Amino acid sequence: MKVLIVDDDPLFLELSKTFLEVFHNIPSDTVDSAREALKILEKVSYDVIVSDYDMPVMNGITFLRTIRDKRINIPFILFTGVGEELMHQAIQNGANSFILKTSDPKTQYLELSKQIWQVVNQYNH
């Protein structure tokens, strides 16, 4: 399994990659923009995309719409600090899951790893 994490915060990317790989045995690549993610998705295949919402140039929902318009059907998890009002918008645009960032990294990455396994298992069946 391989995950692509998209977030404009380099510290958050590093933390996410470390937690997923070290504590949850989920290999991941990181990119700091949706535009960069789109370039990588042309060459590399992933089992899940985990994306922030609040990013410059292209937000997480626009990124999600763009990959769905390109018929890229990789499971997509919106992982954001922006409130739950985005959840409906994310799901309507084809997100498989929505997770709110919290101040407790251990709990939030446990939840994220569960969601990653869940959407991958659903997608592969």
VOZAVO-241502 format. One record per residue (C-alpha): residue number from 1; residue in three letters; x, y, z. Coordinates in steps of 0.1 Angstrom, whole numbers, plus 5000, padded with zeros to 4 digits. Example, Ala and Ser with C-alpha at 12.3 -4.5 7.8 and 13.67 -1.06 7.14 Angstrom:
BEGIN
<r num="1" residu="ala" xx="5123" yy="4955" zz="5078"/>
<r num="2" residu="ser" xx="5137" yy="4989" zz="5071"/>
***
This chain:
BEGIN
<r num="1" residu="met" xx="5000" yy="5000" zz="5000"/>
<r num="2" residu="lys" xx="5012" yy="5035" zz="4993"/>
<r num="3" residu="val" xx="4997" yy="5069" zz="5003"/>
<r num="4" residu="leu" xx="5001" yy="5103" zz="4988"/>
<r num="5" residu="ile" xx="4999" yy="5131" zz="5014"/>
<r num="6" residu="val" xx="4992" yy="5166" zz="5001"/>
<r num="7" residu="asp" xx="4996" yy="5196" zz="5024"/>
<r num="8" residu="asp" xx="5012" yy="5230" zz="5021"/>
<r num="9" residu="asp" xx="5027" yy="5228" zz="5056"/>
<r num="10" residu="pro" xx="5061" yy="5211" zz="5055"/>
<r num="11" residu="leu" xx="5061" yy="5203" zz="5093"/>
<r num="12" residu="phe" xx="5027" yy="5187" zz="5090"/>
<r num="13" residu="leu" xx="5039" yy="5166" zz="5060"/>
<r num="14" residu="glu" xx="5069" yy="5154" zz="5079"/>
<r num="15" residu="leu" xx="5048" yy="5146" zz="5110"/>
<r num="16" residu="ser" xx="5021" yy="5128" zz="5089"/>
<r num="17" residu="lys" xx="5047" yy="5107" zz="5070"/>
<r num="18" residu="thr" xx="5065" yy="5097" zz="5102"/>
<r num="19" residu="phe" xx="5033" yy="5088" zz="5121"/>
<r num="20" residu="leu" xx="5019" yy="5067" zz="5092"/>
<r num="21" residu="glu" xx="5052" yy="5049" zz="5084"/>
<r num="22" residu="val" xx="5066" yy="5044" zz="5119"/>
<r num="23" residu="phe" xx="5035" yy="5037" zz="5140"/>
<r num="24" residu="his" xx="5011" yy="5024" zz="5114"/>
<r num="25" residu="asn" xx="5033" yy="5008" zz="5088"/>
<r num="26" residu="ile" xx="5018" yy="5027" zz="5059"/>
<r num="27" residu="pro" xx="5044" yy="5039" zz="5033"/>
<r num="28" residu="ser" xx="5037" yy="5074" zz="5021"/>
<r num="29" residu="asp" xx="5050" yy="5101" zz="4997"/>
<r num="30" residu="thr" xx="5045" yy="5138" zz="5004"/>
<r num="31" residu="val" xx="5040" yy="5169" zz="4982"/>
<r num="32" residu="asp" xx="5033" yy="5205" zz="4992"/>
<r num="33" residu="ser" xx="5007" yy="5214" zz="4966"/>
<r num="34" residu="ala" xx="4978" yy="5200" zz="4946"/>
<r num="35" residu="arg" xx="4995" yy="5210" zz="4914"/>
<r num="36" residu="glu" xx="5026" yy="5190" zz="4924"/>
<r num="37" residu="ala" xx="5003" yy="5161" zz="4933"/>
<r num="38" residu="leu" xx="4987" yy="5162" zz="4899"/>
<r num="39" residu="lys" xx="5021" yy="5159" zz="4882"/>
<r num="40" residu="ile" xx="5031" yy="5129" zz="4903"/>
<r num="41" residu="leu" xx="4997" yy="5112" zz="4898"/>
<r num="42" residu="glu" xx="5005" yy="5111" zz="4860"/>
<r num="43" residu="lys" xx="5035" yy="5089" zz="4867"/>
<r num="44" residu="val" xx="5030" yy="5071" zz="4900"/>
<r num="45" residu="ser" xx="5001" yy="5051" zz="4913"/>
<r num="46" residu="tyr" xx="4988" yy="5053" zz="4949"/>
<r num="47" residu="asp" xx="4962" yy="5034" zz="4969"/>
<r num="48" residu="val" xx="4950" yy="5065" zz="4987"/>
<r num="49" residu="ile" xx="4953" yy="5103" zz="4985"/>
<r num="50" residu="val" xx="4952" yy="5122" zz="5018"/>
<r num="51" residu="ser" xx="4948" yy="5159" zz="5012"/>
<r num="52" residu="asp" xx="4945" yy="5191" zz="5032"/>
<r num="53" residu="tyr" xx="4918" yy="5216" zz="5023"/>
<r num="54" residu="asp" xx="4933" yy="5250" zz="5030"/>
<r num="55" residu="met" xx="4961" yy="5253" zz="5005"/>
<r num="56" residu="pro" xx="4972" yy="5282" zz="4982"/>
<r num="57" residu="val" xx="4963" yy="5282" zz="4944"/>
<r num="58" residu="met" xx="4942" yy="5250" zz="4946"/>
<r num="59" residu="asn" xx="4922" yy="5239" zz="4977"/>
<r num="60" residu="gly" xx="4915" yy="5203" zz="4986"/>
<r num="61" residu="ile" xx="4880" yy="5203" zz="4971"/>
<r num="62" residu="thr" xx="4892" yy="5218" zz="4938"/>
<r num="63" residu="phe" xx="4920" yy="5192" zz="4938"/>
<r num="64" residu="leu" xx="4895" yy="5164" zz="4944"/>
<r num="65" residu="arg" xx="4872" yy="5177" zz="4916"/>
<r num="66" residu="thr" xx="4902" yy="5179" zz="4893"/>
<r num="67" residu="ile" xx="4913" yy="5144" zz="4898"/>
<r num="68" residu="arg" xx="4877" yy="5130" zz="4895"/>
<r num="69" residu="asp" xx="4873" yy="5150" zz="4863"/>
<r num="70" residu="lys" xx="4905" yy="5133" zz="4850"/>
<r num="71" residu="arg" xx="4889" yy="5099" zz="4859"/>
<r num="72" residu="ile" xx="4914" yy="5093" zz="4886"/>
<r num="73" residu="asn" xx="4894" yy="5071" zz="4910"/>
<r num="74" residu="ile" xx="4919" yy="5067" zz="4938"/>
<r num="75" residu="pro" xx="4903" yy="5068" zz="4972"/>
<r num="76" residu="phe" xx="4905" yy="5103" zz="4986"/>
<r num="77" residu="ile" xx="4905" yy="5114" zz="5022"/>
<r num="78" residu="leu" xx="4902" yy="5151" zz="5031"/>
<r num="79" residu="phe" xx="4922" yy="5157" zz="5062"/>
<r num="80" residu="thr" xx="4917" yy="5193" zz="5074"/>
<r num="81" residu="gly" xx="4915" yy="5217" zz="5102"/>
<r num="82" residu="val" xx="4887" yy="5235" zz="5086"/>
<r num="83" residu="gly" xx="4853" yy="5228" zz="5101"/>
<r num="84" residu="glu" xx="4827" yy="5201" zz="5095"/>
<r num="85" residu="glu" xx="4807" yy="5222" zz="5071"/>
<r num="86" residu="leu" xx="4833" yy="5211" zz="5044"/>
<r num="87" residu="met" xx="4824" yy="5174" zz="5050"/>
<r num="88" residu="his" xx="4793" yy="5175" zz="5029"/>
<r num="89" residu="gln" xx="4810" yy="5194" zz="5001"/>
<r num="90" residu="ala" xx="4839" yy="5168" zz="5002"/>
<r num="91" residu="ile" xx="4816" yy="5138" zz="5001"/>
<r num="92" residu="gln" xx="4794" yy="5154" zz="4973"/>
<r num="93" residu="asn" xx="4826" yy="5159" zz="4952"/>
<r num="94" residu="gly" xx="4837" yy="5123" zz="4956"/>
<r num="95" residu="ala" xx="4857" yy="5121" zz="4988"/>
<r num="96" residu="asn" xx="4857" yy="5087" zz="5004"/>
<r num="97" residu="ser" xx="4863" yy="5101" zz="5039"/>
<r num="98" residu="phe" xx="4867" yy="5133" zz="5059"/>
<r num="99" residu="ile" xx="4889" yy="5137" zz="5090"/>
<r num="100" residu="leu" xx="4893" yy="5168" zz="5111"/>
<r num="101" residu="lys" xx="4928" yy="5176" zz="5123"/>
<r num="102" residu="thr" xx="4930" yy="5178" zz="5161"/>
<r num="103" residu="ser" xx="4956" yy="5189" zz="5186"/>
<r num="104" residu="asp" xx="4962" yy="5153" zz="5196"/>
<r num="105" residu="pro" xx="4985" yy="5137" zz="5169"/>
<r num="106" residu="lys" xx="4983" yy="5102" zz="5183"/>
<r num="107" residu="thr" xx="4945" yy="5101" zz="5181"/>
<r num="108" residu="gln" xx="4943" yy="5119" zz="5147"/>
<r num="109" residu="tyr" xx="4968" yy="5095" zz="5131"/>
<r num="110" residu="leu" xx="4952" yy="5065" zz="5146"/>
<r num="111" residu="glu" xx="4919" yy="5076" zz="5130"/>
<r num="112" residu="leu" xx="4936" yy="5085" zz="5097"/>
<r num="113" residu="ser" xx="4953" yy="5050" zz="5095"/>
<r num="114" residu="lys" xx="4920" yy="5033" zz="5102"/>
<r num="115" residu="gln" xx="4903" yy="5054" zz="5075"/>
<r num="116" residu="ile" xx="4931" yy="5046" zz="5050"/>
<r num="117" residu="trp" xx="4928" yy="5009" zz="5056"/>
<r num="118" residu="gln" xx="4890" yy="5011" zz="5054"/>
<r num="119" residu="val" xx="4888" yy="5030" zz="5021"/>
<r num="120" residu="val" xx="4915" yy="5008" zz="5005"/>
<r num="121" residu="asn" xx="4896" yy="4977" zz="5016"/>
<r num="122" residu="gln" xx="4863" yy="4990" zz="5003"/>
<r num="123" residu="tyr" xx="4879" yy="5001" zz="4970"/>
<r num="124" residu="asn" xx="4896" yy="4967" zz="4964"/>
<r num="125" residu="his" xx="4864" yy="4947" zz="4970"/>
***
